[in-house]
Amino acid sequence: MALTSLLDTLLDRAIVPGYSRVGFVVRRQWWAADLAPQALAGRTVAVTGANAGLGKATALGAARLGASVRLLCRDPARGRQARDDIVRHCAGAEVEVDECDLSDLKSVRAAASRLRNELPAIHALVHNAGVLPPERTETADGHELAVATHVLGPHLLTAELRPLLAAGTGARVVFVSSGGMYAQRLRIDDPEFLEGDYDGTAAYARTKRMQVVLAELWAERFADAGIAVHSMHPGWARTPGITDALPRFAKVVGPILRTADEGADTAVWLLAAEEAGTTTGLFWHDRRPRPTSYLPFTRHTPDEAEKLWDYCAVNTRL
Ligand SMILES: NC(=O)c1ccc[n+]([C@@H]2O[C@H](COP(=O)([O-])OP(=O)(O)OC[C@H]3O[C@@H](n4cnc5c(N)ncnc54)[C@H](OP(=O)(O)O)[C@@H]3O)[C@@H](O)[C@H]2O)c1
């Protein structure tokens, strides 16, 4: 194993240095030449939850590479503010705002339908919208909020945008998961968190595990259409999500948190890098595929993965 590869792996296993800014700064030293300045010219990239944090940074990163960007936001006013910020940082960027609440299946269907009417193709879809609910709440469709936002909404949006993704040569779908998913196994026996006391952090991590498995399942289903599907985790980045939902965590690791741009780096890279178009179904962090499980109890069977697919299909009425 090359020395850099060994160091990269050590950073990953040690968690704190790897997930923090330290990991990003060290690994950046040995990355191959960066992407071409206009690597995404002529390509349309849709990002969910794009008005703040990593979603906004991902949209800006894609715009800087020449992409035309669609910001899928639940609050159009916040979306327009983000669009103005992005254009301020990237003059001439093509940025549009689309209303889409990922936790609301009707809203997801409507947004996808508008995109299908307006666009000939989408070349990349980034499932970024995320939430860490303090208590168990249900959406208008009757689903627990974290599973609705991280799993059911993205599943439906992927399916609804299939024709546009198939039309976009070499299209990619990226699920923004979390390193927190390593602590959880796929719990398809209780996807809606009905058993025991609700723990928002556990629900968050369990749905982040579901996203990684779902990415693998979509990768298999999309292989024939030439659409690559990946998941990734950003490490720990300073965003409203971290400072508002996890203030104590943000305080303790504050000095070593990544910037939003650093956290979004791998998501942006996956949209353009050749390596991410010739592979599919992988889980990435800092531009490198990573194992999806370290602890034996977090491994799932193929049968459990298919049950997740069935759960998504039934509950999005595909
Ligand atoms: N920051 C980190 O260190 C970190 C670490 C691991 C994983 N992640 C993942 O990275 C992603 C982005 O996180 P972040 O830290 O940037 O969080 P954030 O600052 O809280 O931003 C989350 C974004 O998602 C949007 N959103 C939430 N629910 C939505 C819904 N139902 N429909 C549409 N948009 C919705 C929010 O919109 P509003 O402004 O309308 O609320 C906001 O734009 C998440 O999936 C998170 O799990 C982040």
The ligand as an SDF file (V2000), in Angstrom:
LIG
                    3D

 48 52  0  0  0  0  0  0  0  0999 V2000
  -22.6450   19.4960    8.0150 N   0  0  0  0  0  0  0  0  0  0  0  0
  -22.1220   18.3140    8.3010 C   0  0  0  0  0  0  0  0  0  0  0  0
  -21.0770   18.2250    8.9760 O   0  0  0  0  0  0  0  0  0  0  0  0
  -22.7640   17.0510    7.8040 C   0  0  0  0  0  0  0  0  0  0  0  0
  -22.2080   15.8360    8.2250 C   0  0  0  0  0  0  0  0  0  0  0  0
  -22.7490   14.6530    7.7450 C   0  0  0  0  0  0  0  0  0  0  0  0
  -23.8080   14.6840    6.8520 C   0  0  0  0  0  0  0  0  0  0  0  0
  -24.3330   15.8810    6.4700 N   0  0  0  0  0  0  0  0  0  0  0  0
  -25.4600   15.8640    5.5230 C   0  0  0  0  0  0  0  0  0  0  0  0
  -25.3300   16.8960    4.5940 O   0  0  0  0  0  0  0  0  0  0  0  0
  -26.6100   17.3510    4.1630 C   0  0  0  0  0  0  0  0  0  0  0  0
  -26.6730   18.8500    4.3220 C   0  0  0  0  0  0  0  0  0  0  0  0
  -26.4490   19.1550    5.6850 O   0  0  0  0  0  0  0  0  0  0  0  0
  -26.1070   20.5970    6.2130 P   0  0  0  0  0  0  0  0  0  0  0  0
  -25.1700   20.4200    7.3240 O   0  0  0  0  0  0  0  0  0  0  0  0
  -25.7760   21.4820    5.1000 O   0  0  0  0  0  0  0  0  0  0  0  0
  -27.5370   20.9670    6.8340 O   0  0  0  0  0  0  0  0  0  0  0  0
  -28.3250   22.3620    6.9060 P   0  0  0  0  0  0  0  0  0  0  0  0
  -27.3810   23.4710    7.0630 O   0  0  0  0  0  0  0  0  0  0  0  0
  -29.3490   22.1560    7.9650 O   0  0  0  0  0  0  0  0  0  0  0  0
  -29.0410   22.4260    5.5010 O   0  0  0  0  0  0  0  0  0  0  0  0
  -30.0270   21.4880    5.2070 C   0  0  0  0  0  0  0  0  0  0  0  0
  -30.7510   21.9240    3.9700 C   0  0  0  0  0  0  0  0  0  0  0  0
  -31.7640   20.9520    3.7030 O   0  0  0  0  0  0  0  0  0  0  0  0
  -32.9770   21.6540    3.5370 C   0  0  0  0  0  0  0  0  0  0  0  0
  -34.1180   20.8370    3.9000 N   0  0  0  0  0  0  0  0  0  0  0  0
  -34.4200   20.2530    5.0740 C   0  0  0  0  0  0  0  0  0  0  0  0
  -35.5780   19.5950    4.9730 N   0  0  0  0  0  0  0  0  0  0  0  0
  -36.0230   19.7710    3.7110 C   0  0  0  0  0  0  0  0  0  0  0  0
  -37.1560   19.3520    3.0010 C   0  0  0  0  0  0  0  0  0  0  0  0
  -38.1200   18.6170    3.5770 N   0  0  0  0  0  0  0  0  0  0  0  0
  -37.2950   19.6940    1.7170 N   0  0  0  0  0  0  0  0  0  0  0  0
  -36.3590   20.4610    1.1100 C   0  0  0  0  0  0  0  0  0  0  0  0
  -35.2630   20.9010    1.7190 N   0  0  0  0  0  0  0  0  0  0  0  0
  -35.0960   20.5590    3.0230 C   0  0  0  0  0  0  0  0  0  0  0  0
  -32.8650   22.8840    4.4160 C   0  0  0  0  0  0  0  0  0  0  0  0
  -33.8270   23.8520    4.0140 O   0  0  0  0  0  0  0  0  0  0  0  0
  -34.4280   24.9370    5.0160 P   0  0  0  0  0  0  0  0  0  0  0  0
  -33.4670   26.0960    5.0310 O   0  0  0  0  0  0  0  0  0  0  0  0
  -35.7460   25.2570    4.3950 O   0  0  0  0  0  0  0  0  0  0  0  0
  -34.5400   24.2930    6.3600 O   0  0  0  0  0  0  0  0  0  0  0  0
  -31.4470   23.2780    4.1040 C   0  0  0  0  0  0  0  0  0  0  0  0
  -31.3670   23.9480    2.8760 O   0  0  0  0  0  0  0  0  0  0  0  0
  -27.6240   16.6210    5.0240 C   0  0  0  0  0  0  0  0  0  0  0  0
  -28.1970   15.5590    4.3070 O   0  0  0  0  0  0  0  0  0  0  0  0
  -26.8130   16.1080    6.1860 C   0  0  0  0  0  0  0  0  0  0  0  0
  -27.3340   14.9100    6.7110 O   0  0  0  0  0  0  0  0  0  0  0  0
  -23.8530   17.0800    6.9420 C   0  0  0  0  0  0  0  0  0  0  0  0
  1  2  1  0
  2  3  2  0
  2  4  1  0
  4  5  1  0
  4 48  2  0
  5  6  2  0
  6  7  1  0
  7  8  2  0
  8  9  1  0
  8 48  1  0
  9 10  1  0
  9 46  1  0
 10 11  1  0
 11 12  1  0
 11 44  1  0
 12 13  1  0
 13 14  1  0
 14 15  2  0
 14 16  1  0
 14 17  1  0
 17 18  1  0
 18 19  2  0
 18 20  1  0
 18 21  1  0
 21 22  1  0
 22 23  1  0
 23 24  1  0
 23 42  1  0
 24 25  1  0
 25 26  1  0
 25 36  1  0
 26 27  1  0
 26 35  1  0
 27 28  2  0
 28 29  1  0
 29 30  1  0
 29 35  2  0
 30 31  1  0
 30 32  2  0
 32 33  1  0
 33 34  2  0
 34 35  1  0
 36 37  1  0
 36 42  1  0
 37 38  1  0
 38 39  2  0
 38 40  1  0
 38 41  1  0
 42 43  1  0
 44 45  1  0
 44 46  1  0
 46 47  1  0
M  CHG  2   8   1  16  -1
M  END
$$$$
